[in-house]
């Protein structure tokens, strides 16, 4: 009986720790951007994606936002990055102009 109780407690504590670790990293930790409470993520749910011309129309119509950018996550692919070191495989995600401005970061390249 004691062994069953100890194993049950160990599994429960381990599962609780794993769930809290994920919850803390995803929900409770604030975003590492300047003023994360001012970021808004909008979804276009009619077809699951927004075409480039539609995004340009929306960007021109939206008022009240400091800047607007799009991330085309339905076209993520891998590319080989070459340069001063050995080639490296990277994930490429097309974004619109002003994407880095929205997040307040400078692009590396």
C-alpha positions, 0 to 999 in steps of 0.5 A: 500500500505504501509503495502505491501511495508513494508512486501515485504521489510522485506521478501527481507531483511530476505531472503538476510540475510539468503542467505548471512549467508549460503554463508559466512559460506560455500564459503567465510570463509576459512577452519580451517586447516593449509595451506587450499590452499594446500588441494586438493579434487579429485573425482572418477566419473566413478562409484562414488567411489574408491575401496581400491585396486584402491586407493592404486594404485592411491596413489602409482602413484600420484607424487607431493602431500605431502600425500594422503588419502581417505574418504569412504563416501558411507559407513557412519553409526552410532555406539554407543560410550561407555566409561567413560560416558553414551553411545552416538550415533556417526556417523562413517566414514571410512578413510584411513591411513594418513587421519588426517595427510593430514588435520594436526589434531590429532585424539581424540582417 
